[in-house]
Amino acid sequence: MEKPRNLFMVSSFLMAFLFAYSASVQLNDSDWYLWLPLYALASAVNLINSRKICNKSRRIRQITRTALSLGLFLLVKVITEDVITERVGILSLDLTHRVVREKIGSGLVIASMVLQLQASCSIPKEKSVDFGMAATVIFGYGLPFWFFTIQNGEIKI
């Protein structure tokens, strides 16, 4: 029974690190004031919950909901921008384009925050939450690794 608990905690820590890195590279962006709080909040929630498996704190749940709301807002913003400009498809995973990177980033925040909320609300935590968090980590770290090392992709600015 300890392995899923450790899986969730390790996955939360890895997502906290990924979101902290994402927040740090937003400072040279034109709309940094939207993305920096998103990634900073997501990093903080994941870091706090990586230490405690079942955080019942009302304040942490409010921060999680705020990050989730901001993530949903930015996902809609990016998808709308993509549809209007017709540069890339909505389901594209081509990381050379900024809108795809932003879409994936906000999607990872949404997935992580939903799983964090489920983990904080469920009395006996479900294994699906543990494995969902692990899948989010695999996607969050695996896609850039695959794209930049195997595909030798380059970022278009």
C-alpha positions as CSV (number, residue, x, y, z in Angstrom):
1,M,0.0,0.0,0.0
2,E,3.0,2.3,0.4
3,K,4.1,2.3,-3.2
4,P,1.2,4.3,-4.7
5,R,1.5,6.8,-1.9
6,N,5.2,7.2,-2.7
7,L,4.4,7.3,-6.4
8,F,2.0,10.2,-5.9
9,M,4.5,12.1,-3.7
10,V,7.4,11.6,-6.1
11,S,5.2,12.5,-9.1
12,S,4.1,15.7,-7.3
13,F,7.7,16.6,-6.6
14,L,8.7,16.1,-10.2
15,M,5.8,18.2,-11.4
16,A,6.7,20.9,-8.9
17,F,10.2,21.0,-10.4
18,L,8.9,21.1,-14.0
19,F,6.5,23.9,-13.2
20,A,9.2,25.9,-11.3
21,Y,11.4,25.6,-14.4
22,S,8.6,26.7,-16.6
23,A,7.9,29.7,-14.4
24,S,11.6,30.7,-14.5
25,V,11.7,30.8,-18.3
26,Q,8.6,33.0,-18.6
27,L,10.4,36.2,-17.7
28,N,11.4,37.0,-21.3
29,D,7.8,36.4,-22.6
30,S,5.6,39.2,-23.7
31,D,2.7,37.9,-21.6
32,W,4.8,36.7,-18.6
33,Y,2.3,38.2,-16.2
34,L,-0.2,35.5,-17.1
35,W,2.1,32.4,-17.3
36,L,4.4,33.1,-14.3
37,P,1.6,33.0,-11.7
38,L,0.1,29.9,-13.4
39,Y,3.3,27.9,-13.2
40,A,4.3,29.4,-9.8
41,L,1.0,28.4,-8.2
42,A,1.1,24.9,-9.8
43,S,4.7,24.4,-8.5
44,A,3.7,25.5,-5.0
45,V,0.7,23.2,-4.8
46,N,2.7,20.2,-6.1
47,L,5.6,20.9,-3.8
48,I,3.4,21.2,-0.7
49,N,1.5,18.1,-1.6
50,S,4.6,16.1,-2.4
51,R,5.3,16.2,1.4
52,K,1.8,15.4,2.5
53,I,-0.3,12.8,0.8
54,C,-3.7,14.1,2.0
55,N,-3.7,17.8,2.4
56,K,-7.1,18.9,3.8
57,S,-6.0,22.6,4.1
58,R,-8.7,24.9,2.8
59,R,-6.1,27.4,1.7
60,I,-4.2,24.9,-0.4
61,R,-7.5,23.8,-2.1
62,Q,-8.3,27.4,-2.9
63,I,-4.8,27.9,-4.4
64,T,-5.3,24.7,-6.4
65,R,-8.7,25.9,-7.7
66,T,-7.2,29.3,-8.6
67,A,-4.4,27.6,-10.6
68,L,-7.0,25.3,-12.2
69,S,-9.1,28.3,-13.2
70,L,-6.1,30.2,-14.5
71,G,-5.0,27.1,-16.5
72,L,-8.4,26.7,-18.0
73,F,-8.5,30.4,-19.0
74,L,-5.1,30.3,-20.6
75,L,-5.9,27.0,-22.4
76,V,-9.0,28.6,-23.9
77,K,-6.9,31.7,-24.8
78,V,-4.3,29.6,-26.6
79,I,-6.8,27.4,-28.4
80,T,-8.7,30.5,-29.6
81,E,-5.5,32.1,-30.8
82,D,-4.6,28.8,-32.6
83,V,-8.0,28.6,-34.3
84,I,-8.0,32.3,-35.4
85,T,-4.4,32.2,-36.8
86,E,-4.8,28.7,-38.2
87,R,-1.1,28.0,-37.7
88,V,-1.2,24.6,-36.1
89,G,-4.0,22.2,-35.5
90,I,-5.7,22.0,-32.1
91,L,-4.4,18.5,-31.5
92,S,-0.9,19.2,-32.7
93,L,2.1,18.2,-30.6
94,D,4.7,20.0,-32.7
95,L,6.7,21.8,-30.0
96,T,8.4,24.2,-32.5
97,H,5.3,26.4,-32.2
98,R,4.7,28.7,-29.2
99,V,0.9,28.0,-29.1
100,V,1.5,24.3,-28.9
101,R,4.0,24.7,-26.0
102,E,1.6,27.0,-24.2
103,K,-1.3,24.6,-24.8
104,I,0.6,21.7,-23.4
105,G,1.8,23.7,-20.5
106,S,-1.7,24.8,-19.5
107,G,-3.0,21.3,-20.1
108,L,-0.3,19.9,-17.7
109,V,-1.3,22.4,-15.1
110,I,-5.0,21.5,-15.5
111,A,-4.3,17.8,-15.2
112,S,-2.0,18.2,-12.2
113,M,-4.5,20.5,-10.4
114,V,-7.4,18.1,-11.0
115,L,-5.4,15.2,-9.7
116,Q,-4.3,17.3,-6.7
117,L,-7.9,18.2,-5.9
118,Q,-9.0,14.5,-6.2
119,A,-6.2,13.4,-3.9
120,S,-7.2,16.0,-1.3
121,C,-10.9,15.0,-1.4
122,S,-10.8,11.3,-1.5
123,I,-10.7,9.6,1.9
124,P,-8.9,6.4,0.8
125,K,-7.0,7.8,-2.1
126,E,-7.7,6.0,-5.4
127,K,-4.9,4.3,-7.3
128,S,-6.1,6.1,-10.4
129,V,-5.0,9.4,-8.9
130,D,-1.5,8.0,-8.3
131,F,-1.2,6.6,-11.8
132,G,-2.8,9.6,-13.3
133,M,-0.1,11.8,-11.7
134,A,2.6,9.4,-12.9
135,A,1.2,9.6,-16.4
136,T,1.3,13.4,-16.2
137,V,4.9,13.2,-15.3
138,I,5.7,10.8,-18.1
139,F,4.0,13.1,-20.6
140,G,5.4,16.3,-19.2
141,Y,9.0,15.1,-19.3
142,G,8.7,12.6,-22.1
143,L,7.3,14.7,-24.9
144,P,10.1,17.4,-24.8
145,F,12.7,14.7,-24.5
146,W,11.3,12.8,-27.5
147,F,10.9,16.0,-29.5
148,F,14.2,17.6,-28.9
149,T,16.5,14.6,-28.7
150,I,14.9,12.0,-31.0
151,Q,13.2,14.3,-33.5
152,N,16.0,17.0,-33.2
153,G,13.3,19.7,-33.2
154,E,14.1,23.4,-32.9
155,I,12.0,26.1,-31.3
156,K,10.5,28.7,-33.6
157,I,10.1,32.1,-32.0
